Amino acid sequence: MRETNLVDGKWLGTSNKLDIHDPANGAVVGQIDYGNANMAAQACDAAEAAFKHWSNISPRQRADHLLAGASELAKDTKEIAHTLALEAGKRISESIGEVQGAVEYFRWFAEEARRPIGFLYPNEQDGRRHLSVAKPAGVAACLTPWNFPISIQARKIAPALAAGCTVVARASEKAPLAVVMMYCALQRAGLPAGVLNLVHGPADEITHAYLDHPAVRVVSFTGSTEVGRSILKTASNRIVRPLMELGGSAPFIVFNDADIDLAVTTAMIAKFRNNGQSCIAANKFIVQREIFEEFSTRLAKRVDEMTLGSGVADPEPDLGPCIDTHRVDAVMSMVTEALGKGARQLTRNFILPEEGSFCAPAIFVDVPDDCALNREEIFGPVASLVSFDDEDEAIMKANSSELGLASYAMTNDQGRIWRLSKQIDTGILGVNDPSPTTAFIPMGGTKQSGLGREGGRQGLEEFQEIQYIAQRF
């Protein structure tokens, strides 16, 4: 494979190589060149130099570059998806869907870049005019995790480039290979040198190098709340604007008027997409008491029927591996605690593959409120079920977490839907919908789940500064 750090339009290697492993069997699927703070600083210098040109070309020209990038990325969908499935343990169908979603971000923001930006305000005196215009903020540092490496990168760099910013990026070393392939496709589309830069290396070292550079004006990060807090502290040293999409602990409420078959199908997708390793994954099922037994029985049956295996196996399994053994250990620690405090497992004991970092899917009831399984982000294929009696209790249980990224509700009561939207404290609410994300809608969290929004018009505005112009004539 080619060198894997992109700096000022050139692919650079290092003497420090890092093997990337398939979590399904431990096999080496590729290598990256591990960079350092000096290389990250070079990337910032290149982005700063390129900003002078990129920020001054017309929005139409930037849009053309993004559309060309979307076209090149689309051509490579199957190849990139296969690599993504190998390095991240994703099922191939989900990997293809992720790459296709990334293409849509580039298309959407190419279109959004050309829409009018700015306001002319009514004047209160003759001979005066008041205007505001949006300008690119500067160099943007885009830092992304391993669970959706392609789509989350696209969700950041597409609006940054559309706004007229240049980019310095880092992808998680747990799943970086598909990101390198995406950057190759974007480079083929003719982006000028220095507009888009990618440096691998130790997360803390690369992040500090980016945030310490005077040209970096925005940092966009997706990851855990704990790491997000650390980045916010570092960003405060230079007042770098933060865009944070942090951890989630999504409640999934099932009301007694819901279609139970649909509720179970929706629950399976919301919980087990990407092997449960999603910030918006359903964390806890909150089910109305009248239908609790029926729903839990049907859900457990569906889980018991799941198959496990490599994401590229044929036939495709229902569930792939977790990203590594550390993630398996973290999930199993929550399970062990819950069982030790009296929780009951409704699902069967799976025989796991002998190789790889697999974690058995499982559903639990009678989990005490103080257990991590009920309080923390699980990020794996297990969940708890609790009952409720009325709407107020359901809302109370849904809002019990300090995290507020996503929530789900299964109901056909239109009045209830609007009451839930007002009272559930999350940035995203999926009503009878297990996949509430798309390129043209802003997504983000409340409480400890982040700052700002990604996607839609708001996603572009995160990378812009507003300048007010007062004119006398």
N, C-alpha and C positions, 0 to 999 in steps of 0.2 A: 504494500500500500504506500501511497505517496506520503510526504511529510504532512503533518496534521495541524500546524499552527499557521494561520493566515495573518500576515502583518504587511501592511502597505502593498497589497496586491501580490505578495510572494508567499509561497508555501515554505515554511521553515521547519527543519528538524532539530533535534537535540540528541545529546549522548544518553540522556535519561529516558529510557523507554518504559512504558507501562502496558502490561498485557491486559486485555479485556476478555472476560470469561462469559461463556454461555451459562446462565444460572440453572438451566435444565440438566446439565451434565458436567459442568466445570471445564469444558474444552475451551482453549484459547481461540477466539474468533477474530482477533486483530490486535493492533498496538496503536498507542498514541505517543507522540513526543511530548514529554512532560516539560513545560516551560517554567519560567520563574518571574520574579518581580521585574527584572531588567527587561525581559521580553514584553511584559505587560505595559511597561512605561513606553517602550518603543511603539507599541500599538496605539497608545494614547497620543503620542506625538504625531503618528501618521493620521489618525482620525482628526486631530486638530488642524493639520495642514489641509486635509481633504475637505473639511467643513467649509472653508472659505469659498470653494467652488460649488459644492453640493447644495449649500443653503441658498445660493443665489441663482441657480438654474430654475427654470419655470416649473411649476407644479406638474404641468403636462409632461415635461421631460422626465421628472422623477416617476410619474405614473407609468410612463412607457417602460422604464427600467424594471419597475415592480411587476408589470404584466409580463415582460420577457422572462423575469425570474420565475413567475408562476408557471409559465409554459415549460421552461426547462425542468423545473421541479416535477411537474406532472409527467413529463417523459420518463423520469427516473423512478416513478412511484413504486413499481414492483421490486426493483433492486434495493431501494432504500428501505422499503417495508421488510424485506427479507432480513437485511442486516439488523434492523430495529428489533425484529422478533427474536433474533439470536442473542443480541447483547442485553436486551431488557426482559426477556422471558415472555414477551407478549404473544398472544395468539395472532396468527398471520392476518386474519380478517380485521382484527383491531388495529394492527400495524398499518394495513392499507388504509383504513379509515382515518388514522391519525395523519398520514402523509396527505391524503386528500383534504383534510381539514386545514392543514398548513397552507396548501395551495389556495384555499378560499380566503385565508387572511391576507395573502398578497394581492389577490384580486380585489377584495373589498377595499383595502386601504389605497390601492391604486386609484380606485374610483373616488374614494373619499377625499384624496389629496386635491382633486380638481373642483370640489364643491366650494362655494363662497365662504370665506372666513373673515369676520370683522363686522363692525357696526358703525353706522352714522347716527349720532344721537341728535334729537331736536335741540336747536340752539335757543337760548333765552335772551340773547341780545343780537341785534343786527351786526353784521360784520364779524361774527364768530362762527366757527365750526368745531364740533367735537367728534372725533373718530377713535375707534380702537381697531388694531390689527393684530393678528397672530403671527409670531415669528418663531423659528426653530430655537429650542433652548440651548443647544450646544452638543457636545459629545455625550452620548448615552451609554452607560454600562449596563449590560443585560446579562443577568446571572440566572441560570436555569437548572432544574433538578433532573433526576433520571427517570421519573415515572412517565412523563409525556415529553421527552426531550425535543422532538420535532415540532409539535404543535405549540408548545409554550415558547420555544425560541421564535417561531413565526409570529406569535401573538405579541411579541415585544419588538422584534426588529422591523416588521412590516410597518407599524405606525411610526416608529422612530424615523425610518428612512422616508416615509411619506411626508412627515412633518418637516423634513430638511435637516434632521440630525444625522450625524455619523455615529458609528457603533463600535464599541469594544465589548466583546462577549467572552463568557466562560460557560462551558457545558459541564455537567457532572461527569467525573471520570468513571462512573459506574456504567454509563451508556452514552459515550461520546461519538461513536463511529458514524451513526446515521446523521448526526449533526454536521460532521465533516463533509459527508456526501451532499447534504443540503447546501452548504456553503460553496462547494464545487459547482453545483448547478447554478447558484446565484451569480457566481463569478463568471460562468460561461455566458450569462445574460448581458455582460458588458458593464457591470458596475465599475466606476472609476476606482483606481487603487486608493486604499486608505479609507474608503467609505464604510467598509465592512471588515472587521478584524476579529479573529478568534484565537485566544490563547488558552491552552490547557495548563494545569499546574495546581499546586496546593490551594484549596479554596480560600483560606484566610490570607495567604500571601498575595494571590492575584487580586482579591477583592480590595485589600488595602492599597495595593499599587494603583489600581484604578481610581479609588476614591480620594487618594492623596494627590492625584494629578490635577493641576489647575484648570484644564480644559473640560473635565467631566462635570456636567451640570445636572444630570439625572441618573439615578440608579433604579433599575427595575429588577426586582428579585421575586422569585417564587420558591418557597421552601417552608421549613418549619417556623413556628412562631418564635422559638428560642433563638434560632440563627437570625431571623428577621430583626429581633430586638438588638442584637449585636451590630448588625449592619446599620440600623438606625443611629446607634451611638456613634459609629465611625462616620457616617454621613453628616452628622451634626457638626463635626469639626470644621467642615468647609461649607456648611449649609447646602449640601447637595440634595436636590429634590428627591424624595423617596416615593417609589411606586411599589407597594408590597402586597403580594397575594400569599397569605400565610396559611397555617394549618386550619383544618376543619373537623367538625364532629357532627355530621349531619343527622338530625332526627328524621325519621320516616313515619309519619302519622297515618294510620288507617282508620277511617271512620266507618260506622256501621251501615252507612248508605252506599259504600263503595262496592263496585263489582269485584268480588274476591278473586276471581280468576285473573282479572287484569291487575289487581293489586299484587298478587304473587309474582306474576310475570314482570311487572315493573320493579318489584323489590329485588328480584334476581339480577336485573341489569344494574340497578342503582348500587347494589352491594358488591357484586362480583366483577364488574367491569375492571379490566386491567388487574385482575387477581386481587381486587380490593384495595389496590395501592393508588388511591385517588384522593385528592383533597376534598372532593365533593361526594365521596362515597357515603352511602347510608351507613351510619355508625350504630344507631339504636332504633329498633322498631317499637313504636308506641301505638298499641292496638286497642280499640274500644272493647270493653269487657264482653259485650254480647257476641262478638265474632272472634274473640281471642283464640279460643280452642280450635275453631275451624281454620283460621288463617295460619296459626302456628303449625298445625298438622300438615296442611297443604305445602307450606313453605319448607318444612323439614323434609317432606317427601321429595320435593324438587331438588333440594340440596343433596339428598342421599343418592339421587340419580346422576350426579355430576361425575364427569371423567376428568382425570388429571394426566398431564403429559407435556411434552415440548410443544411450544406454540407453532412449530413448523411441521409437526407430525401430521400424517394422513391416515385416518380421518382426524380432523382438528378436535382437540379436547375442549371441554367446557372451561377448564382452568389450567393455567400454566404455573410456573414456579414463582416464588417471591424473588426479589432482586438479588438477595444473598442470604447467607445463614444468619447474619446479624438481625435482619428483618424477621426471619422465622423465630429467632430466640426472643425478640421483643414481643411478638404476638403471643407466643406460647407462655411467656411470663405473665401476661394478662389473663390467659386462660387458667393457668395454674392457680393464680390468686383467687379468681372467681370460684373455681371448684373447691378450693380450700375453705371458702366462706359459705358454702352451701348451694352454689349454683348447680343446675341440672342441665345436662347436654341432651338436646332433643334429636340430634342427628347421629348417624352411625359412625363408627371408628373406621377410617379409611386406611387401606394399606398403601403407603406412599412409595413412589419410585425409589429404588436404592440409591440412585445418584441424584444430585441436584438439590436446590434449596426449596423444596416443596413444603407447603403448609396445608393441612387438611381443612376444608371448609367446614364450618360448624355453627350451630345456632344454640344459644343458651337462654334459659329462663331462670327466675328466682335469683338473679344477680343482685347482690346488695348495692345500694346507691353509692357506697364509698369505694367500690372496686374500680380499678383503672378501665376495665371493659365498659363501664358506664360513663366514665368521666373524661377519658382521654381519646385522642385520635388513634384509631386502631391501625390503619394502614395495612390491612391484611384481610383474608377471607373468613373472618368470624364476626359475629354480632350477637347482641342480646335482644330479648323481647320483654317488654313491660306492658302492663294494661293500664287503661284509664277509664273513668266513668263519664266525664262530660268534657265539653270543649275547653272550658277554663283550665281543667287539670291537664289536658293535652298540651295546651299552650305553655303552661307552667313547666311541664317536663321538657318541652322542646327548647325552652329558653334557659334551662338549668346550667348549660355549659358556658364557659367564658369565651368560647369560640363561636363565630357567627358567619361562616362562609355560605353554606347551603343548607336547605331543608326541603323536605318532600311531604306532600299530603295527597291522600287518595280520598276523594269525595266528589259527589255530583251536586252538592248544595252550593249554588252560586253566591248566596249571601254569606255563607261560611267562608268561601274562598277569599272574599274581600276582607272579612274580619281577620282571617289568618294573615293576610298580606300586611295588615296594619299592626298586628300584635306580635308576630313571630320576628324576632330580632336577628335576621340573617340577610345577607346581600343578595341571595338567590333563593327563590321558592319555586320548586317544580311541582305543579299540580297535575296529577295523573301523567307525569312526564319524567322518565328516568334520566334524560340527557338534556338538561337545561343550559346548554352552551352552544353558541354559534357566533360567527365572525362579526355580525352586524349588531350584536346586543352587548351592552357593557356588563361585565361580570367582576365581582370583587366581594369583599367581606366587611362585616361590622365587628365591633368589639376587638378581640385579640386576633382576628383573622385578616387584618391588613388595612392598607390605605390606598385609595384611588381605585380606578376601574380600568379593565382591559377589554378591548373590543368596542365596536361601534364608534360614534363620534367622540365619546368621552375618552376612548383609548388613544385617539390622535391628540386630543387636547393635553394629555399628560406629558407630552413631549414638546409643548409650545409655551412660549411666554406671551403675555398680552401687553402690548404697548399702546398707551393712550396718547393721542395726538390732539393738542389744542391749537387752533389756528385763528389768527386775526387777519382781516384783510380790509 
